[in-house]
Amino acid sequence: MQRRQFLLAASSSSALGALPAFAAAPTLRAAARDAWLYGLPLIEMAGARAETLKATAPNTLRRGRELTTLAAQFVTTPNNDTLYARAWVDLAEGPVTVTLPASGTRYLSVALMDMYSNNFAVLGTRTTGPDGGVFTLVGPGDRAAAGPSVVRSPTRWVWLLARTLVDGAPDLAAANAVQDALHLRGPACPVPAASAGRNAPWAEYFAAVHALMRENPPPATDLAWLRAFAPLGLLPPGPFDPSRFTADEAAQIEAGVADAKGGLRSARAGRVADGWSYPKATLGAFGQDYVYRAQVAVGGLAALPPEEAMYLRAVTPQGSPLFDGAVGHRLHFPAGSLPPVDSFWSLTMYEATPEGQFFFTPNPIDRYAIGDRTPGLVRGADGSLDVWLTREDPGEGRRANWLPAPAAKRFSVILRAYLPQPELLTGAYRMPALRPITAG
């Protein structure tokens, strides 16, 4: 199976199940459902923007000096492999300059996301090379000269999220030195007002979506979907007026929002093979895959495209990403069958929130991930590798390869493979399934 065939198969395996196609019936209920899904990435991005701008100004880079830990999580499904540096860039007042350091063999990526959560560019190891460079980020209406160092954003606001690989605690100082050479320079801009969250009442939610679309107009290629919002009167430039709806119409809107939330939780995202859900081809650059985009906004905001990183989520035989933490599990890699990557791989443990988000879980050894750079891993005599996912210490012979599970909650695990090799992208490589640990 060729890469395009595999990824297209992954794309076609997901649908919103019980929700009808948006174009079938542009009723008020359907309009509310579709508009809620469409606007969710804007809401989640605005929430991330507000959180960052509590401590810094727009067009200012904020560098994390330590790996993300339980106390320092700021986005769902964080990793414990790279240092983060982040900034919210406002291009309303003119271009912003991004300077990438020379990173050599160290993995570095600088993801640039528009307000609809699409990675419109990823600078760094894979794309611009190990030698760094200076790039000019311009807004959608800027008339700056084109060229290989000019990056045009589809929206006024941009989330810049840089990842710098750390190869264990002894490497932290060197990684910080690379990160210190990452610079961002641009004009001073005011901090925008905070926006409503995903659980706000429908009138507040849609007013926030309307304001965010005015600030960051959607692309023309979304027009077919946007026309389904007509009964809501949501589209810019006209004002959104929730007071014009009768009580019966408001109930229809509430029902549509409930449809969207219920369908979002039940929908499958990606192709499942051998107990793992593989990302869709549209991950991180979603195009018109609005349902998947909404799912990722809640469960994996800021995910990179597959060419940059593959995110594989383990699933139960019933297809759920949530495992019973009371049951121990084993992940067995036969000799010579570790994930094929050109950078690194890691397996991260999360506890799940009721809203479908995932965060590090407290544990007695402060280990949140295990991977190809974890010191002290013990291999079998045949070269195989076992990872033990349990609540309790698995014992002397297994402790070095222990990935602790949540003490009480259900867990989810994600395999990250940075700079995946072709066999992982095409589907020729398959991860082994998690197996319950049986007594004896």
N, C-alpha and C positions, 0 to 999 in steps of 0.2 A: 504494500500500500504506500503510495507516494504521500509526501507531506501534505499537499493541498487536499488530497482525497481524505486523509485522516482528519484534518482539521475541519473540513466541510462536514464530515460525518459527525464530528463532535458538535458542530453547530446545529445540525438538523435534529439532534437527539433531544433538544430542549424546547419546551413550549410552556405556556402558562396554564396548561391543563384546562381547568374548568372555565377560564375566562375566554369569551368569544373574541374573534378577530376585531380589531378596533374599527375597521372600515364597514363592518356589517351593519351596525345600528348606532348612528351618532346621537343617541338619546342623551338626556342630561346625566343619567346614571353612568352610561358608558363614557361620556366626556369626562366626568369626574374621575373615573377609574384610570383612564388613559393619561389625563393631565397629572394626576398624583404620581403615577409611575414616571412620567417624563420629567417632572420637576424634582424628583427625589435626589438625583445627583447634585442639582443646584443647592438644595437644602443642606445636604451633607457636606458639600464643599464649603458653603458659607459657614457652617458650624465649625469646620476645621480652621477656616480663616479667622473666625472670631477668637478661637482658643489660642492660636498663635499670636494674634495681634493684641492679646492681653499683656504680653511681655515685650513686644517689640513693635516697630513701625513698619509700614509697607516699604518695600524695596530695601529691606535690611535683612541680612543673613543671620540666622540663629544657628549656632553649631552645638551639637550635642557632644560633650567631651567623653562620655562613657557609653558603653553599650546599653541598650534599652533593658530596663529591669522591671520588676513588678511595680515599683513605685514611680517609674518614669514613663509609663505607657501613654501615648497621646493619640493613637489611631488604632482601629480594630486590626487584628492579626499582625501585630508588630513582629519584627525579626530580632534575633539576638546575635546576629552575625556581622552587622555593619553599623558604623556610626552614621547617624542621620544629621544632615544640615538642611534647614528648611527656610523658606521665605515666601511671603505673599507679595507678588509683583503687581503693581498698578501701572499700566502703560498709558493712562489717560494724559499724562503730562509729557510724554516723550519716551524715547528708547531707554533701555536699561542694558548695561554691559555685564556679561557673565565671563569671568576668567577662570578657566580650568587649569589646575596644576598638572605638571608631569607626574603620572602615577606609576610609570614603569610596569612591572608585572602585577601590581596590586589592582584588584577590581575597583573601579570607580564608575558610577553612573550619576548623571544629573537629569532627572526626569522633569519635563515641563508639561504640565497638565492645564488644559483650559477649564473653564468653570463647569463644563458638562462632564468632567472627569476623564476626558480623553488625553492620552499621552500624544501630543502632536509632535514632540521631538524628545529623544533621549540622547544626550551628549555623554561622551566618556569612552571607556575601554573598547566597546564593541563598534561604535560608530565613528568617533573622531580620533581614536587611537590613544596610545600611551603617553604622548608628548604634550598634552594639554593644548591650550589655545585661548583666544579671546573671541567672543561671540556677541553680536548685538541683537537683542530681543526687541522686536517692534510690535506695535498693536495692529489690529486689523485695518485701520484707516490710515496708518502711517505711510508716507511716500518715500521712506528711506530707500536708498539704492539697494538693489538686489545683489546677491553674491553668496558665495559658500559660507561666509561667516555671519550672514544675516538670517535670523530665525523669526518667522512671522507667526504671531499667535492668532488664533481664530477669535479670541475674546480679550476684552480689556484686562481682566484679572487672570493671573497665572499662578498656579501653585508650583513652586520649585522645590523638589525633594531630592537631595543628593544622598547617595549611599557609598560609604568608603569601607572596604573590607578590613576587618581586624582579625589577625591570625593569633588569637589568644591574648591573655593579659600582658605577656612580655612585649607584644607588638603594639600596644596601645599608644605609646608615645610617638612611634613612627607614623602610625595612622593619623594621629592628631596633627602632626607636622604637614602631612599631605592635605588634610582638611583645612588647615590654617591658610594654605595657599589658594584656596577657593574663595573668590571674591565676587561681590555683586555691587554695582554702583548705578544709581539712578536718582531721579529727582524726588524731593520730599513730597509726600502725599498724605492726605488725612486718613484716619482710620474710619472705615464705614460703620454704620450702625449694625448692631447684632440683628440676626434674622430669626424667624420662627423655626422651631425644630420639627422633626418628622411626626411627633405626636401632638402637635398643636391642633386646635379646632380647625375644621376645614376652611373657615373664612380667613383665619390668620395664615394658615399654610399657603393657600392659593394667593393671598395678597403678597406674601413673601416671594413665591415663585414668579408672580407678575413683575415685582420690583427687580428681581435678579435677571429676568429676561430683558427688561428694559436696559439694565446695566450691561448685560452681555447678550446681545441679540443672537438668537439661534441661527444656524446655517440654513440656506435655501433648501438644502437636501432633506430637511426635516419637515418641509411644508405639508406633505401628504398627511403625516401624523398630526401636525399642528391644527389642520383644518377640522380634525375631530373634536377639538376643544371649543368650536364655535358656540355651542349652547351655553358655555360657561362665561363667555365674554372675557376670556383670560388674556388674549393675545395683545401685546403692545401694538401701537402706541396708546390705544384707548385705555381708560382707567378700568380697573376691576372693581365692580360694585356689588358686594355680597348682599346689600340691603334690598336689591331688586327682586330677590327670590322669595316666593311664598313659602309658608311652612311646609307644604307638600313637596315643593321643589327642593328645599333644604334637606328634607328627608331622603330624597332621591340622590342628592349629592353625597350625603353621609353613607348611603348604601354603596355608592360607587367607590368611595374611599375604602370601605370595608372589603369590597371585592378585590381591590388592588392589594391590600395588605394580606388578605387570606391567600390570594393566588401567588403572591411573592414568596410566602413561606413554603408553599407546597410545590412550587415549580422545580424541575430538575435543571441544573445548569452544567452542561458538559457531558462528555461521553464516559461511561463507566466501563472499566475493564479490569478484571482480576482484583476487585475490591478497592479500586482507586478511581476517583473522578478526575478526568483530565480537562484542562481549560479549553474553552472554545477559541476558535481562531480570532474572534473579535475582542478578546480580553485586552483591556487597556487602551484600545482604539476601536470603539464600539460601533461606529457607523450608525446604522438604523436598528441595531439590536437593543431596543430601549428597555426591554424586560431584563435582559442580562445585565445591562448597565445599572439598572436599579438594584438588582440583587448584589452586585459587586459593591455598589455605593454603601450598602449596609454592612455586608460581610467581609469586604476586602478593599476598602477605599484606597486608592493610590497604587493598585496593582500594576506591575509592569507588563508590557506585551510579551507574548510567548518567546519571541526571538531573544529577548533580554533575560527573561526568567520564566521557568515553568513552575506553576504552583499545582501540586497534585494533592487532593484531599482524600484521605482514607474514608471508606464507607462500609457500613455493615452489610451482611448478606441481604438485608431488606432495603438497602439503598440509602440508609440514614447516615449523615456525617457525624452523628452523636453516638458514642460508645458508652457502655455501662462501666463506670470506673470501678465498680465492685469486682469486676472480672479482670484479671490480668491478661495482657496480650503480649505476643512475641512477634517481632518482625525479623525474618530470617533472610539474609542475603547469601545465596550460594557463592562459592569462590568465583571471582572474576565477574560478578554481576552487580556491582555497585552502580549507582546512577551515572551515566556518561555525560560529563560536563567539561567545559574548557575553563571554568573558574572554580566553583565549589558547590556542594550540596549540604543541606541540613534538614533534620526532621524536628519540627517544633510542636510542643504540647500546649494546648489551650483548654481553658474551661469556657463553657458556653453561657451567654446571657440569655434571658427569656426573649430578647428582641432579635436574636440571631447574630450577635456579635461575639468576638472571640478574643480572649486576653490571657496573658500568662497566669499561671496558677501558683499559689504559695506552695513551697515544698522544702523539705529539710536540708537539701543540698544546694539550693538556689540554682538549679539547672533547669533551663527552659527549652533547650534544644540540644541535639546531638548530631554530629555529622563528620565529614571527612577530616576536619581539623581538631576534633575533640581529643585532647591528650589522654593517653592511657587506655584507649579502647583495646579490648582483648578479643582476639580472633580465635576461631577453632583451629584444630590441628590441620584441617584441610584448607584453611584460608578463608572460611566463611565468617560472616559477622552476624551476631544476634543482638537485637536491641530489645530490652525488656521494659514494657510499659505497664507499671503497676503502682498501686497506692502505697503498698508497704515495701520496705527494703527487700529486694529479691534474693538477698543472701550473698555470702562471700564470693562465690564464683561468678556472680552476675552483676555485682554492684557497679563495676567500672562501666558497664554498658546500660545503666539504668536511666530511663527517662521518666521521672515521677509523674503520676496521674493525679488529678484533683482529689482532695481528701473526701469530698462528699458529692460533688457535682459530676455530671457527665462530661466527657472530654471529646475533643476533636484534635486530629493531628494533620499537619500540612507538611509535605515534602517540597522544599525549594531547591531548584536546580538552576544555578546562574550560568548563563551562556551555555545552554543545552546543546549537546552535539546532535547531528542530524538524526540518529536513530531514536533519540528521545522525542524530537519534534515530529518525526514521521509516525511514531507509534510502533516502530520495530522493537524498541525496548519497552518492557512491561515491568512495573514494580511488583514485587511479591506481596501477597495479601497479608494483613494482620491476622494472626490466629490466636484464639483463646488459649490460655495456658491451662492444661488439664492437670488434675492431681496425679502425682507420681511421675 
